[in-house]
């Protein structure tokens, strides 16, 4: 194998020994670069994935490419690439990454003008790798990707929704005159779907095409066997060693949207665009991220559907990790629903940090120092203990870190990524030596930190001047408000300013403890929850009247409307139903108003904490449609189905509560007890007749199994009946 053209033309290229690589032939390489030379003039940056011997990348360098990055996972192939670069004197314009292609995509961060991929034909992950590549920063608006593939079609491990599929097979007979070629297609259960024989002739390279229709949603295997006569007129047949696979769906993936590099806890949006067959009525999708299922919102217009869901990225256990995800797409055609999973894709997740500043963590976010409250002088050293939670998204996932310093003058905490973080923290601080001061707390609750350094002064009050008060926060119905922060600010006349001297947090009883210098000092109080201020008091002195000394703050809360009413919408015909047998929830409607914008069917699973979980959400822009949610695989529980219609505003038109349950789960252990009680009563009721008693025991076992009180299993019941028959025969004798 030689370099075809350019400054290294004619140089012989080494090829790794064995069958580990399948180098592109001179004819194929010549065709590829002839097309590239007429397509683009920008060869500044080239990427050669699955480089093998490096033939494609070296050909690019020889023809004027500025730089080529080679990616190859096999070490001895990397050595061959290095030798070929040195032999052609092109090593100064290249770099070799000896690692898998998927890993290279996670750290390469520049845009390439041309990307060359010559993967093994047996590699089943090429589809997902191309998808990952297409959505990465490696591909720009004018980038060109070249991928070689098997002459067989459909490509292995691909999917299609074409009503008819064209199959193509190529074969090169050796000393054989071809006579026929047979296409065989099998269902996923290995039963034959189709077998078509075509006549072929010739003793040179040949190919055959087949147009097959009638597919249903399934995973298929296929192969083509070519037969002919050899030189002794014997019939010989041969086919590929391995069957090819493809998936037939009722939809086609147009695009998947996601970020290839993200931070843990950050809120990320994942999207899926598909086109469906005209016979499909509704589409629902779920994102399965790292094994966790997230229901998506799906909006369809005609045969085009978009599904989207936002999630908080889970924590990683290393500085950087790849997380895998895929989509589960369920379609309903009016008679049944079918679910298909997309090819898994991975992206890179990096860890976030709030740490003590050092050589690694340099971006200062928080500075803590301790101060004497009465005279405002710094206390050095002091003791610090803090438990911190930081996050970037909605707060459903947080990174925790605890920091303790027994003796320190000042504490600086740093972040790694230059982002704005939300933060919760519980801080306890005191003097490092002695017992002059009273231990105090400080809290963050849904605050924010960034690279703008915040100086936090932690004030300590001498024990001799400190009086403890119970701080109580309640609403206007005298009910305690838990987890509320009370920010205690002291007024300093010399500067005319207030300073935060303590922050306390209420417990489940709405109470906490504060320490004050009484009768002579002015304080004010700011009550907040989740960084929302509810009350700011006037400046006042704190005076203890009756023990236990208590400061009570009452906050009025607007509870809002207790429920959302139904809207009486004209020019709308609809039904909202749930079929317990099929597990399908259905919203069928027809809006003739001419003002229709969209419809929405939402299914929620109810739980004791009233934090209802959305298990299905389907949106349609069609004025007449049937929205269907398949709940056949959902767990036992109580659900509510809500139907919405949007014209100028969104209106709730109907809701339907229902439950998914079975008798065994309802009765539980009481059912087991009742089942055994029935069996015992049946046995003792006929103790005067042993044979009748045995028969009744068998009947009661079958009865309790049928109604679901006890699940005995077929093997157990068969064994009991067999033993009973033997006993009856013995008793009869």
C-alpha positions in Angstrom: 0.0 0.0 0.0 1.4 3.4 -1.1 0.7 7.1 -0.7 -1.3 7.9 -3.9 -0.6 11.7 -4.5 1.1 14.7 -3.0 4.5 15.4 -1.6 4.8 11.9 -0.1 3.6 10.2 -3.3 4.9 6.7 -3.8 6.0 6.1 -0.3 5.2 2.5 0.8 3.1 2.4 4.0 3.4 -0.4 6.6 0.3 -2.3 7.7 -0.2 -4.0 11.1 0.3 -7.7 10.9 -2.7 -10.0 11.2 -6.4 -9.2 10.6 -6.8 -6.5 13.2 -7.1 -3.8 10.5 -8.8 -3.6 7.1 -6.9 -0.8 5.4 -8.9 1.2 2.7 -7.7 0.2 -0.7 -5.9 2.5 -3.1 -9.1 2.7 -5.2 -11.2 3.7 -2.2 -8.7 6.3 -0.9 -8.4 7.7 -4.3 -12.1 8.1 -4.6 -12.4 9.7 -1.2 -9.8 12.3 -1.8 -11.0 13.1 -5.3 -14.3 14.0 -3.8 -12.7 16.0 -1.0 -10.5 18.0 -3.3 -13.6 19.1 -5.3 -15.7 19.8 -2.2 -13.4 21.8 0.1 -10.2 23.8 0.0 -9.8 24.1 3.8 -7.6 21.2 5.1 -6.2 23.1 8.1 -7.3 20.6 10.7 -8.0 16.9 10.0 -9.1 14.1 12.3 -8.5 10.5 11.4 -10.6 8.2 13.7 -10.0 4.4 13.7 -6.7 5.3 12.0 -5.4 1.7 11.7 -2.2 2.2 9.7 -2.8 5.9 9.3 -3.2 5.7 5.5 -6.1 8.1 5.3 -4.5 10.8 7.5 -1.1 10.5 5.8 -2.8 10.8 2.4 -4.4 14.0 3.7 -1.0 15.4 4.9 0.6 14.5 1.6 -2.1 16.4 -0.3 -1.6 19.6 1.8 -3.4 19.2 5.1 -2.0 21.5 7.8 -2.4 19.1 10.8 -3.8 15.6 11.4 -4.8 14.1 14.8 -4.7 10.3 14.6 -6.9 8.2 17.0 -6.4 4.5 17.2 -7.0 2.2 20.2 -4.6 -0.7 19.4 -1.0 0.0 20.6 0.8 -1.9 17.8 -1.3 0.0 15.2 -0.2 3.3 16.9 3.4 2.2 16.5 2.8 1.5 12.8 1.3 5.0 12.3 4.4 6.5 14.0 6.7 4.6 11.7 4.7 5.6 8.6 4.8 9.3 9.6 8.5 9.2 10.2 9.1 7.4 6.8 7.0 10.0 5.0 8.7 12.8 7.0 5.2 14.1 8.1 5.6 13.5 11.8 5.9 17.2 12.6 2.4 17.9 11.4 0.6 15.1 13.4 -0.2 13.8 16.8 -1.2 10.2 17.7 -3.8 9.5 20.4 -3.6 5.8 21.3 -7.1 5.4 22.9 -10.7 4.4 21.9 -12.5 6.8 19.6 -15.3 7.5 22.1 -12.7 8.5 24.8 -11.0 10.8 22.3 -14.3 12.6 21.7 -14.5 13.4 25.4 -11.3 15.4 25.5 -10.6 16.7 22.0 -11.8 20.3 22.0 -11.0 21.9 18.6 -13.0 22.2 15.5 -11.9 20.0 12.5 -12.4 20.9 8.8 -12.3 17.2 7.8 -13.1 14.1 9.9 -12.1 10.7 8.4 -13.6 7.5 9.8 -12.8 4.0 8.5 -14.1 1.8 11.4 -14.3 -2.0 11.4 -17.5 -3.1 9.7 -18.4 -5.2 12.8 -18.4 -2.2 15.0 -22.0 -1.8 16.2 -21.5 1.5 18.0 -20.7 3.6 14.9 -24.3 5.0 14.8 -24.1 6.4 18.3 -20.6 7.6 17.8 -21.6 9.6 14.7 -24.5 11.1 16.7 -22.1 12.0 19.5 -19.6 13.5 17.0 -22.2 15.5 15.2 -23.3 17.3 18.4 -19.8 17.9 19.7 -17.6 21.0 19.4 -15.3 19.1 17.0 -17.8 19.7 14.1 -18.4 23.1 12.7 -20.8 24.6 10.2 -18.5 23.7 7.3 -16.9 20.5 8.6 -17.0 17.4 6.4 -17.3 13.9 7.8 -16.3 10.9 5.7 -17.4 7.4 6.9 -16.6 4.1 5.1 -19.0 1.3 5.6 -19.9 -2.3 4.5 -21.3 -2.7 1.0 -24.1 -4.6 2.6 -27.3 -2.5 3.2 -29.0 -1.8 5.6 -25.9 -1.1 7.7 -25.5 -3.3 10.7 -27.2 -2.2 14.0 -29.2 0.6 12.3 -32.9 1.4 12.4 -35.5 2.6 9.8 -39.1 3.4 9.5 -39.4 3.1 5.7 -42.5 1.1 4.6 -40.3 -0.8 2.2 -36.6 -1.5 2.8 -34.0 -2.2 0.1 -31.5 -4.9 0.9 -28.2 -5.1 -1.0 -25.5 -7.7 -0.9 -22.2 -7.8 -2.8 -20.1 -10.9 -3.4 -16.9 -11.7 -5.2 -16.8 -15.3 -6.3 -13.5 -17.2 -6.5 -13.4 -19.9 -9.2 -17.2 -20.1 -9.0 -19.9 -19.3 -11.5 -22.8 -17.7 -9.6 -26.4 -19.1 -10.1 -28.6 -17.5 -7.3 -28.6 -15.5 -4.1 -31.1 -15.9 -1.3 -32.1 -13.2 1.2 -33.3 -14.4 4.5 -34.8 -12.2 7.2 -35.7 -13.3 10.7 -37.7 -11.8 13.5 -36.1 -11.2 16.9 -37.4 -14.6 18.1 -35.5 -16.3 15.2 -38.6 -17.2 13.2 -38.4 -16.6 9.5 -40.0 -13.3 8.3 -39.1 -13.4 4.6 -37.0 -15.5 2.2 -36.5 -14.3 -1.4 -34.3 -16.0 -4.0 -33.0 -14.2 -7.1 -31.1 -15.6 -10.1 -27.6 -14.2 -10.6 -24.9 -15.0 -13.1 -21.2 -14.4 -13.5 -17.9 -15.2 -12.0 -16.8 -11.7 -11.1 -17.8 -9.1 -8.5 -21.6 -9.0 -8.3 -24.4 -7.5 -6.3 -28.1 -8.0 -5.8 -30.9 -5.8 -4.5 -34.2 -6.8 -2.8 -37.2 -4.5 -2.0 -39.1 -6.0 1.0 -42.1 -4.6 2.8 -44.7 -5.7 5.4 -42.4 -5.1 8.4 -43.8 -4.7 12.0 -42.0 -3.1 14.9 -39.2 -5.5 15.8 -35.5 -6.2 15.8 -34.5 -8.2 12.7 -31.6 -10.3 11.5 -30.7 -10.8 7.9 -28.1 -12.4 5.6 -27.6 -13.2 1.9 -26.4 -16.6 0.8 -24.8 -16.7 -2.7 -24.6 -20.1 -4.5 -22.9 -21.2 -7.7 -21.0 -24.0 -9.5 -17.3 -24.5 -9.0 -14.8 -25.8 -11.6 -16.0 -29.4 -10.9 -19.7 -28.4 -11.3 -20.3 -28.9 -7.6 -22.8 -26.5 -5.9 -21.1 -24.3 -3.4 -22.8 -21.7 -1.2 -21.4 -19.0 1.1 -22.7 -16.1 3.2 -21.3 -13.6 5.8 -20.0 -15.3 8.9 -22.3 -13.2 11.1 -25.9 -12.1 10.5 -26.6 -8.4 10.1 -29.2 -6.7 12.3 -31.5 -3.7 11.9 -34.5 -2.4 13.8 -37.8 -1.4 12.1 -39.6 1.4 13.9 -42.7 3.5 13.3 -40.5 6.6 13.7 -37.2 8.0 12.6 -34.8 10.0 14.7 -34.1 13.4 13.2 -32.0 14.9 15.9 -31.0 14.5 19.6 -30.0 17.6 21.5 -27.7 17.6 24.5 -24.4 19.0 25.7 -21.4 16.8 25.4 -19.6 18.3 28.5 -21.6 19.3 31.6 -21.2 19.8 35.3 -22.9 17.7 38.0 -26.0 19.2 39.7 -26.5 21.5 36.6 -29.9 21.6 35.0 -29.6 20.3 31.4 -32.2 20.1 28.7 -32.3 16.9 26.5 -34.4 16.9 23.3 -35.4 14.3 20.8 -36.9 15.1 17.3 -38.6 12.3 15.4 -40.9 11.8 12.4 -43.5 9.1 12.6 -45.7 7.2 10.1 -49.1 8.9 9.4 -50.9 6.0 11.2 -49.4 7.0 14.5 -51.8 8.9 16.8 -49.7 9.8 19.8 -46.0 9.7 20.8 -44.7 9.6 24.4 -41.0 9.6 25.4 -38.9 9.1 28.5 -35.3 9.8 29.0 -33.4 7.1 30.8 -30.3 8.8 32.2 -27.8 6.6 34.1 -30.6 4.1 34.9 -33.1 6.7 36.1 -36.3 7.3 34.1 -37.4 10.9 33.4 -40.8 11.5 31.6 -40.5 14.0 28.8 -43.0 16.5 27.4 -43.9 15.6 23.8 -45.3 18.0 21.2 -46.4 16.8 17.8 -47.4 18.7 14.7 -48.4 16.3 11.9 -45.8 13.5 11.7 -43.1 15.7 13.4 -42.7 15.3 17.2 -40.4 17.0 19.7 -39.7 15.6 23.1 -37.9 17.5 25.8 -37.0 17.1 29.4 -34.8 19.0 31.8 -32.9 17.2 34.6 -30.4 17.9 37.3 -27.2 16.0 36.4 -26.3 13.4 39.0 -23.2 13.5 41.1 -20.0 11.8 39.9 -17.5 9.8 42.0 -14.4 11.1 40.1 -13.2 14.4 38.8 -14.7 13.5 35.5 -16.9 10.6 34.3 -19.0 9.6 31.3 -22.7 9.2 31.9 -24.9 7.2 29.5 -28.4 7.9 28.5 -31.0 6.9 25.9 -34.6 7.6 25.0 -37.6 5.2 25.3 -40.2 6.1 22.7 -43.7 4.8 22.9 -46.1 5.2 19.9 -49.8 4.4 19.8 -51.5 3.6 16.4 -55.1 3.3 17.6 -54.8 -0.5 18.3 -51.8 -0.9 20.5 -48.7 0.8 21.8 -45.1 -0.1 21.0 -42.0 1.0 22.9 -38.5 1.3 21.4 -35.2 2.4 23.0 -32.7 4.5 21.1 -29.0 3.7 20.9 -27.3 4.7 24.2 -25.1 7.9 24.1 -22.7 9.2 26.6 -21.4 12.6 27.6 -18.8 13.9 30.0 -19.8 15.1 33.5 -17.3 17.0 35.7 -17.3 17.5 39.4 -18.0 20.9 41.1 -16.1 22.1 44.2 -16.2 24.3 47.2 -12.9 23.7 48.9 -10.3 25.3 51.1 -8.2 27.4 48.7 -4.9 25.9 47.6 -2.8 25.4 44.5 -5.6 23.5 42.8 -8.6 25.6 43.9 -7.7 29.3 43.4 -10.9 31.2 42.7 -12.0 32.7 46.0 -15.7 32.8 46.7 -16.0 33.1 50.5 -13.9 34.6 53.2 -14.8 33.9 56.9 -13.3 35.8 59.9 -14.4 36.1 63.5 -15.1 39.4 65.3 -15.9 40.6 68.8 -19.5 41.9 68.7 -19.4 44.8 71.2 -16.1 46.4 70.2 -15.8 45.0 66.6 -12.2 43.8 66.9 -11.0 40.7 65.1 -10.7 37.4 67.1 -7.6 35.5 66.1 -7.5 32.5 66.1 -11.0 31.1 66.1 -12.7 27.7 65.5 -14.8 27.0 62.4 -17.0 24.1 61.4 -19.2 24.1 58.4 -21.4 21.7 56.4 -21.9 23.0 52.8 -24.2 22.0 49.9 -23.7 23.6 46.6 -25.6 23.1 43.3 -26.2 24.7 39.8 -29.6 23.4 38.9 -33.0 23.3 40.7 -31.5 21.9 43.9 -32.7 18.3 43.6 -29.1 17.2 43.6 -26.4 18.9 45.7 -22.7 18.4 46.2 -21.9 18.2 50.0 -18.6 19.1 51.7 -17.8 19.5 55.4 -14.9 21.7 56.5 -13.4 22.1 59.9 -10.6 24.2 61.3 -9.8 24.0 65.0 -7.6 27.1 65.0 -7.5 29.6 62.1 -7.2 33.4 61.6 -9.2 33.5 58.4 -10.8 30.9 56.2 -10.9 31.2 52.4 -13.1 28.9 50.3 -12.6 28.5 46.6 -14.6 27.2 43.6 -13.1 25.6 40.6 -15.4 26.4 37.7 -16.3 30.1 37.1 -20.1 29.7 37.6 -22.7 31.1 39.9 -23.7 28.4 42.5 -26.5 28.1 44.9 -25.5 27.3 48.5 -26.9 26.0 51.7 -24.7 25.9 54.8 -24.8 25.2 58.5 -21.9 26.9 60.3 -20.8 26.7 63.9 -18.0 28.9 65.2 -16.4 29.9 68.5 -13.1 31.1 69.9 -10.2 28.6 69.5 -8.8 29.0 73.0 -10.7 29.7 76.3 -14.4 30.2 77.1 -14.8 33.9 76.9 -17.5 33.8 74.2 -20.7 32.0 73.5 -20.8 29.5 70.6 -22.9 30.7 67.7 -24.4 29.5 64.4 -24.6 31.0 60.9 -26.7 29.7 58.0 -26.9 30.0 54.2 -30.2 29.1 52.6 -30.5 29.2 48.9 -27.8 31.9 48.7 -25.5 32.4 45.7 -21.7 32.4 45.4 -19.4 33.1 42.5 -15.9 34.4 41.7 -17.0 37.7 43.3 -15.5 37.2 46.8 -17.9 37.6 49.7 -16.5 38.6 53.1 -18.5 37.0 56.0 -17.9 38.4 59.5 -18.8 36.0 62.2 -19.6 37.9 65.4 -19.1 36.4 68.8 -20.7 37.8 72.0 -18.8 37.6 75.3 -20.5 35.1 77.6 -20.7 37.7 80.4 -22.8 40.0 78.3 -24.9 37.3 76.6 -28.5 36.5 77.3 -30.2 33.6 75.5 -33.7 34.1 74.0 -36.1 31.6 72.4 -36.9 32.9 68.9 -40.3 31.7 67.7 -41.6 32.1 64.1 -45.3 31.4 63.4 -47.9 32.2 60.8 -51.1 34.1 61.3 -52.9 31.0 62.4 -50.3 30.5 65.2 -48.8 27.5 63.4 -45.0 27.1 63.7 -42.9 27.8 60.6 -40.0 25.4 60.3 -36.7 25.9 58.4 -37.0 29.7 58.4 -34.0 31.9 58.9 -33.9 34.7 61.3 -31.1 37.2 60.5 -30.2 39.2 63.6 -28.6 42.6 62.9 -27.1 44.9 65.5 -27.1 48.7 65.0 -23.7 50.4 65.6 -24.4 54.2 66.2 -20.8 55.1 65.5 -21.1 54.1 61.8 -24.9 54.4 61.5 -25.1 50.9 60.1 -26.5 47.4 60.8 -24.2 44.4 60.9 -25.3 40.7 60.8 -24.2 39.3 64.2 -26.0 36.0 64.0 -28.3 33.9 61.7 -30.5 31.2 63.3 -32.8 28.6 61.7 -36.1 27.4 63.2 -36.7 23.8 64.0 -39.9 21.7 63.4 -41.5 23.6 66.2 -40.7 27.0 64.6 -38.1 27.7 67.3 -34.4 28.5 67.7 -32.1 30.2 70.2 -30.4 33.6 69.8 -27.9 35.4 72.1 -28.3 39.1 72.8 -26.8 42.0 74.7 -30.0 43.1 76.4 -31.6 46.5 77.2 -28.8 48.7 75.9 -28.3 47.6 72.3 -30.7 48.0 69.2 -31.3 45.1 67.0 -33.5 44.4 64.0 -34.7 41.0 62.6 -35.1 39.8 59.0 -37.1 36.6 58.6 -36.7 34.7 55.3 -37.1 31.3 53.7 -35.2 30.1 50.6 -33.7 33.6 50.2 -37.2 35.2 50.1 -37.7 37.9 52.7 -41.0 37.6 54.6 -40.6 40.2 57.4 -38.2 43.1 58.3 -38.8 44.4 61.9 -38.2 47.9 63.1 -35.1 48.8 65.1 -35.7 47.7 68.8 -34.0 46.8 72.1 -34.3 43.3 73.4 -35.6 43.1 76.9 -36.2 39.9 78.9 -39.6 40.2 80.7 -40.7 36.7 81.8 -38.7 33.4 81.6 -38.1 31.7 79.4 -37.3 34.8 77.5 -39.0 34.6 74.1 -39.1 36.7 70.9 -42.2 35.8 68.8 -42.6 36.8 65.1 -45.9 36.3 63.3 -45.9 36.2 59.5 -49.1 36.3 57.4 -49.1 33.9 54.4 -51.3 34.2 51.3 -52.3 30.6 50.7 -53.9 31.4 47.3 -56.8 29.5 45.7 -57.4 26.0 47.3 -58.1 24.3 43.9 -58.1 24.9 40.2 -61.7 25.0 38.9 -62.9 23.3 35.7 -63.5 25.6 32.8 -66.8 25.3 30.8 -65.3 25.5 27.3 -67.7 25.8 24.3 -67.2 24.2 20.9 -65.3 21.3 22.5 -66.3 17.6 22.5 -64.1 15.3 24.6 -63.8 12.2 26.7 -61.2 11.4 29.4 -60.9 7.8 30.4 -58.7 5.1 31.9 -58.8 1.4 30.8 -57.7 -0.8 33.8 -57.4 -3.8 31.5 -55.0 -2.3 29.0 -53.5 0.3 31.3 -54.1 3.1 28.8 -55.2 6.6 29.8 -56.9 8.4 26.9 -57.9 12.0 26.2 -60.0 12.2 23.0 -61.2 15.6 21.8 -62.4 17.8 18.9 -62.1 21.6 19.1 -64.2 23.4 16.6 -63.7 26.9 17.9 -61.1 28.0 15.4 -59.0 29.4 18.4 -57.3 26.1 19.3 -53.6 26.3 20.1 -52.7 23.1 21.9 -53.9 20.3 24.1 -52.1 18.5 27.0 -52.7 15.2 28.9 -50.8 15.0 32.2 -50.7 11.9 34.4 -49.4 12.2 38.0 -48.8 9.6 40.6 -49.9 10.8 44.0 -48.0 10.2 47.2 -48.3 10.9 50.9 -46.1 14.0 50.8 -48.3 15.6 48.0 -45.2 15.9 45.8 -47.0 14.4 42.9 -44.8 12.8 40.3 -45.5 13.4 36.6 -45.3 10.0 34.8 -46.7 11.1 31.4 -47.1 14.4 29.6 -48.3 14.6 26.0 -48.9 17.8 24.1 -50.6 18.0 20.7 -51.1 21.0 18.3 -53.9 19.2 16.4 -57.4 20.5 16.8 -58.7 16.9 16.9 -56.6 14.1 18.3 -56.4 11.2 20.7 -53.7 11.5 23.4 -52.8 8.2 25.0 -50.5 7.4 27.9 -49.4 3.8 28.4 -49.4 3.0 32.1 -49.3 -0.8 31.8 -45.8 -0.9 33.3 -46.3 1.6 36.1 -46.3 0.6 39.8 -49.3 0.2 42.0 -50.7 3.5 43.4 -53.1 6.3 43.1 -53.0 8.5 39.9 -54.8 11.5 38.5 -55.3 12.3 34.8 -55.8 15.9 33.9 -56.8 17.2 30.4 -56.0 20.8 29.3 -57.0 22.8 26.3 -55.2 26.1 25.3 -56.8 28.8 23.3 -55.7 32.2 24.5 -54.9 30.7 27.9 -54.6 27.1 29.3 -57.8 25.8 30.9 -58.3 22.6 32.8 -61.3 20.8 31.1 -61.4 17.6 33.1 -59.6 15.4 35.6 -60.0 11.7 36.5 -58.5 10.1 39.6 -57.9 6.3 39.3 -55.7 3.6 40.8 -53.5 0.9 39.6 -53.6 -2.0 42.0 -54.0 -5.7 42.4 -55.9 -7.7 45.0 -52.7 -9.2 46.6 -51.2 -5.9 47.2 -54.4 -4.6 48.7 -54.9 -7.3 51.3 -51.2 -7.9 52.0 -50.4 -10.1 55.0 -54.0 -10.1 56.1 -54.8 -11.8 52.8 -52.2 -14.5 53.5 -53.7 -15.1 57.0 -57.2 -15.2 55.6 -56.1 -17.7 52.9 -54.6 -20.1 55.4 -57.7 -19.7 57.6 -59.9 -20.8 54.7 -57.7 -23.9 54.1 -57.8 -24.9 57.8 -61.5 -24.4 58.0 -61.9 -26.6 54.9 -59.8 -29.3 56.4 -61.5 -29.4 59.8 -65.0 -29.1 58.4 -64.7 -32.6 56.9 -62.7 -34.3 59.6 -65.3 -37.0 59.8 -64.5 -38.0 56.2 -60.8 -38.0 55.4 -61.2 -38.2 51.6 -63.7 -35.3 51.6 -61.3 -33.3 53.8 -58.4 -33.9 51.3 -60.6 -32.8 48.4 -61.7 -29.6 50.2 -58.1 -28.7 51.0 -57.2 -29.0 47.3 -60.2 -26.9 46.4 -59.5 -24.2 49.0 -55.8 -24.0 47.8 -57.0 -23.5 44.2 -59.6 -21.0 45.3 -57.2 -18.8 47.4 -54.7 -18.9 44.5 -57.4 -17.8 42.0 -58.6 -14.8 44.0 -55.1 -13.7 44.8 -55.0 -14.2 48.6 -51.9 -16.5 48.3 -49.7 -17.1 45.3 -48.8 -20.8 45.5 -47.5 -21.3 42.0 -48.4 -24.0 39.4 -45.7 -26.5 40.5 -46.8 -26.4 44.2 -50.5 -26.9 43.3 -49.7 -29.7 40.9 -47.6 -31.4 43.6 -50.4 -31.1 46.2 -53.0 -32.5 43.9 -50.7 -35.5 43.0 -49.9 -36.3 46.6 -53.6 -36.0 47.4 -54.6 -38.5 44.7 -52.0 -41.0 46.0 -53.3 -40.6 49.6 -56.9 -41.0 48.5 -56.0 -44.2 46.6 -54.2 -45.6 49.7 -57.2 -44.7 51.9 -59.6 -46.4 49.4 -57.7 -49.6 49.6 
